[in-house]
Structure formats: C-alpha cells, structure tokens
Amino acid sequence: MNITGLFLSYLLLFLMFLIAIVLPRFKIKDNITRKIVHIGISNWWIIAMIFFDDYSIALIPPVSFLILNYLSYRFNIVKSIERNDKKELGTIYYPLTLIILVLFTFGYLKKPYIGAIGVLIMGYGDGGATIFGQIFGKTKIYKKKTYIGSLAMFIISSITIFILLSIYNPSHILLFSYTIALVATILELFSYKGIDNLTVPLFSSFLYYILQLII
C-alpha cells in the first residue's frame, strides 16, 4: 500500500506539472493556473490517508515537493506557478505545511483526517476564493481580495469540513464547520505574500484539534 501511495503521489505531481505547462498555452491566466495546480496538489492528502500507514513514508512526497518547489522558485522553472515578486513564498510554504501536518496528524495524533481539514481548506477553499474572485469579484473588501472571493472561501471551506467530519467525527459538525471556515476565511483575507499557505491550513487543523478536546 505504501508503494502504491508513493506511485500515486508522484503521478499526481506529474499531472499537475503537465497542467501548469499546458494551461497557459490556452491563454489561461497564470494566477488561475496556479490555483488549479494548488487545488490539485491538495488531493495528495486523500492519497496519503488511503495508502500510507507509516508517517515516515508519508513524509517522502511532501519533502520531494519542497525540494522541487524550491528549485522552481529559485530558477523559475515552471513560470506559470511562480510569482514575479520573489518575496512571495507560497510555493515553499505549501509543502512545508504538508510536512508539519504529516508529523502532527499522521505521526503524533494518528488522526490524519485532522490534517485533511487544513490541507483541503487550503486547496479547495483558498483556491476557490481566488478563482471565483478573479472571475466574478468586482468589489474589493481588502486590498486585492473581493467579497465574492471571501464568500466562496467560507462556503467551500464549510462544505469541505462538513464532508470530512461527517465521515470521521460528526460530533458538533455544524459548529465546527462554520467556526473553522470563518477563521480560515479571515486568515486568507488578511494574508499576504503567500503566508496563507501556512496560516490557513495550520490554524484550521490546530483549531479543530483544540475545539474537539474542549467541547
């Protein structure tokens, strides 16, 4: 199962690499391409939950992602996923977050679904916020962030959490879904230079962990 997990992990990475190269040729904007890849990579956590039973093996793909993303950031290898501002470190923070959450939820807690809350919010919620904001958002709420983008972030994050908790731990499901989604939306709204790839997933997973202990 672990070998299958590794194979599927690198297959996913290869497919996202192809998407990052192909989409710009169809005149898809780089920021939309970046978020499609962003969403796609978040599905790695689902692969990890299904196939990895050893957290040390589960660490191999995100460590590889971190190395590859750093090389792309440093040498601008995949231009469509890199920003012009070199102070934007979102592509570095993303796999770093995966590593932290693998250690915490696979290794320490033995409850990888808690990590899935943060990772899939980062993927689908944050990714959806940018896509809906770019396409439909007109009115800004804060800097470049739009009301439509933030609303999409909240709705998609709420649905994501609800689905995960309905499978793994449905206790207080609505309270947890709306509370964590609201916090994640606020963090995404006021983030800058890609730091939301750390703050949104880490705070979301840690918040759920704390809430389910005290409620």
C-alpha positions as CSV (number, residue, x, y, z in Angstrom):
1,M,0.0,0.0,0.0
2,N,2.8,2.4,0.8
3,I,4.5,1.7,-2.6
4,T,1.1,2.3,-4.3
5,G,0.8,5.6,-2.3
6,L,4.2,6.7,-3.5
7,F,3.4,5.9,-7.1
8,L,0.1,7.8,-7.0
9,S,1.8,10.7,-5.2
10,Y,4.3,11.2,-7.9
11,L,1.7,10.6,-10.6
12,L,-0.4,13.4,-9.2
13,L,2.7,15.7,-9.1
14,F,3.5,14.8,-12.7
15,L,-0.1,15.5,-13.8
16,M,0.0,18.9,-12.0
17,F,3.3,19.7,-13.7
18,L,1.7,19.0,-17.1
19,I,-1.3,21.2,-16.3
20,A,1.0,24.0,-15.2
21,I,2.7,23.8,-18.6
22,V,-0.3,23.2,-20.8
23,L,-3.0,25.6,-19.5
24,P,-1.0,28.8,-20.3
25,R,-0.9,27.7,-23.9
26,F,-4.7,28.0,-23.9
27,K,-4.4,31.6,-22.7
28,I,-5.4,30.7,-19.1
29,K,-4.1,33.4,-16.8
30,D,-1.1,32.4,-14.6
31,N,-2.9,33.1,-11.4
32,I,-5.8,30.8,-12.4
33,T,-3.4,28.1,-13.5
34,R,-1.5,28.5,-10.2
35,K,-4.7,27.9,-8.2
36,I,-5.8,24.9,-10.3
37,V,-2.5,23.3,-9.5
38,H,-2.9,24.5,-5.9
39,I,-6.2,22.7,-5.7
40,G,-4.9,19.6,-7.4
41,I,-1.9,19.1,-5.2
42,S,-4.1,19.3,-2.1
43,N,-5.7,16.0,-3.1
44,W,-2.4,14.3,-2.2
45,W,-3.7,14.2,1.4
46,I,-6.5,11.9,0.3
47,I,-4.0,9.6,-1.3
48,A,-1.9,9.7,1.9
49,M,-4.9,8.9,4.1
50,I,-5.8,5.9,2.0
51,F,-2.4,4.4,1.2
52,F,0.1,5.4,3.9
53,D,0.2,3.6,7.2
54,D,3.7,4.8,8.1
55,Y,4.2,8.5,8.6
56,S,7.9,8.3,7.7
57,I,6.9,7.1,4.3
58,A,4.1,9.7,4.1
59,L,6.8,12.4,4.6
60,I,8.7,11.4,1.4
61,P,6.4,13.1,-1.2
62,P,6.0,16.5,0.6
63,V,9.8,16.6,1.2
64,S,10.2,15.9,-2.5
65,F,7.6,18.6,-3.3
66,L,9.5,21.1,-1.1
67,I,12.8,20.5,-2.9
68,L,11.2,20.7,-6.4
69,N,9.2,23.8,-5.5
70,Y,12.3,25.5,-4.1
71,L,14.2,24.7,-7.3
72,S,11.3,26.1,-9.4
73,Y,11.1,29.2,-7.2
74,R,14.9,29.7,-7.3
75,F,15.3,29.1,-11.0
76,N,11.8,29.9,-12.3
77,I,11.5,26.5,-13.9
78,V,7.6,26.4,-14.0
79,K,6.8,30.0,-14.7
80,S,3.1,29.7,-14.5
81,I,3.1,28.7,-10.8
82,E,5.7,31.3,-9.7
83,R,5.0,34.9,-8.9
84,N,7.1,37.8,-10.2
85,D,7.7,39.0,-6.6
86,K,10.4,36.8,-5.2
87,K,9.2,37.7,-1.7
88,E,6.1,35.6,-2.4
89,L,6.9,32.2,-0.9
90,G,3.6,30.5,-1.2
91,T,5.0,27.6,-3.3
92,I,7.6,27.0,-0.5
93,Y,5.1,27.3,2.3
94,Y,2.7,24.8,0.7
95,P,4.8,21.6,1.0
96,L,6.2,22.9,4.3
97,T,2.7,22.8,5.7
98,L,2.2,19.3,4.4
99,I,5.3,18.2,6.2
100,I,4.2,19.8,9.5
101,L,0.7,18.3,9.3
102,V,2.1,14.8,8.4
103,L,4.3,14.9,11.5
104,F,1.4,16.2,13.7
105,T,-1.6,14.3,12.5
106,F,-0.1,11.1,11.0
107,G,2.8,10.8,13.4
108,Y,1.7,12.3,16.7
109,L,-2.1,12.2,16.7
110,K,-2.6,9.1,14.5
111,K,-5.7,11.0,13.1
112,P,-4.8,12.2,9.6
113,Y,-8.3,13.4,8.9
114,I,-7.4,16.4,11.2
115,G,-4.7,17.3,8.8
116,A,-7.1,16.9,5.9
117,I,-9.2,19.7,7.3
118,G,-6.4,22.2,7.0
119,V,-4.9,20.9,3.7
120,L,-8.3,20.7,1.8
121,I,-9.3,24.1,3.1
122,M,-6.0,25.4,1.8
123,G,-6.6,23.7,-1.5
124,Y,-10.3,24.0,-2.3
125,G,-11.2,27.0,-0.1
126,D,-8.3,29.2,-0.9
127,G,-8.1,28.0,-4.5
128,G,-11.8,28.6,-5.0
129,A,-11.6,32.0,-3.4
130,T,-9.1,33.2,-6.0
131,I,-10.8,31.6,-9.0
132,F,-14.3,33.0,-8.0
133,G,-12.8,36.3,-7.0
134,Q,-10.9,36.7,-10.3
135,I,-13.9,35.7,-12.5
136,F,-16.9,37.2,-10.6
137,G,-15.4,39.5,-8.0
138,K,-15.8,43.2,-8.7
139,T,-16.0,44.9,-5.3
140,K,-12.8,44.8,-3.1
141,I,-13.1,44.1,0.6
142,Y,-9.4,44.3,1.5
143,K,-6.5,45.1,-0.9
144,K,-7.0,42.7,-3.9
145,K,-9.4,40.5,-2.1
146,T,-13.1,40.6,-3.1
147,Y,-16.4,40.0,-1.3
148,I,-17.2,37.2,-3.8
149,G,-13.8,35.5,-3.2
150,S,-14.2,35.6,0.6
151,L,-17.7,34.3,0.4
152,A,-16.5,31.5,-1.9
153,M,-13.8,30.7,0.7
154,F,-16.2,30.5,3.5
155,I,-18.8,28.4,1.6
156,I,-16.3,25.9,0.1
157,S,-14.4,25.6,3.4
158,S,-17.6,24.9,5.3
159,I,-18.7,22.2,2.9
160,T,-15.2,20.7,2.9
161,I,-15.1,20.5,6.7
162,F,-18.7,19.2,6.9
163,I,-18.0,16.3,4.4
164,L,-14.8,15.3,6.3
165,L,-16.4,15.4,9.7
166,S,-19.5,13.6,8.5
167,I,-17.2,10.7,7.6
168,Y,-14.7,10.8,10.5
169,N,-16.3,12.5,13.5
170,P,-19.8,14.1,13.1
171,S,-20.0,15.5,16.7
172,H,-20.8,19.2,16.7
173,I,-20.4,19.1,13.0
174,L,-22.2,22.4,12.1
175,L,-20.5,24.4,14.9
176,F,-17.0,23.1,13.9
177,S,-17.6,23.6,10.2
178,Y,-18.8,27.2,10.4
179,T,-16.3,28.3,13.1
180,I,-13.2,26.9,11.4
181,A,-14.4,28.1,8.0
182,L,-14.9,31.6,9.4
183,V,-11.4,31.7,11.0
184,A,-9.9,30.3,7.7
185,T,-11.6,33.0,5.7
186,I,-10.4,35.8,7.9
187,L,-6.8,34.4,7.8
188,E,-7.0,34.2,4.0
189,L,-8.4,37.7,3.7
190,F,-5.6,39.4,5.6
191,S,-2.7,37.2,4.4
192,Y,0.0,38.4,2.1
193,K,2.9,37.1,0.2
194,G,1.7,33.5,0.3
195,I,1.7,33.2,4.0
196,D,-1.9,31.9,3.9
197,N,-0.4,28.6,2.7
198,L,0.9,28.3,6.3
199,T,-1.6,30.1,8.4
200,V,-4.9,28.8,6.9
201,P,-4.1,25.0,7.0
202,L,-2.2,25.0,10.2
203,F,-4.6,27.2,12.2
204,S,-7.6,25.3,10.8
205,S,-6.3,21.8,11.8
206,F,-5.0,23.0,15.2
207,L,-8.2,24.9,15.9
208,Y,-10.3,21.7,15.2
209,Y,-7.9,19.7,17.4
210,I,-8.4,22.2,20.3
211,L,-12.2,22.5,19.8
212,Q,-12.8,18.8,19.8
213,L,-10.9,18.5,23.0
214,I,-12.8,21.2,24.9
215,I,-16.3,20.8,23.5
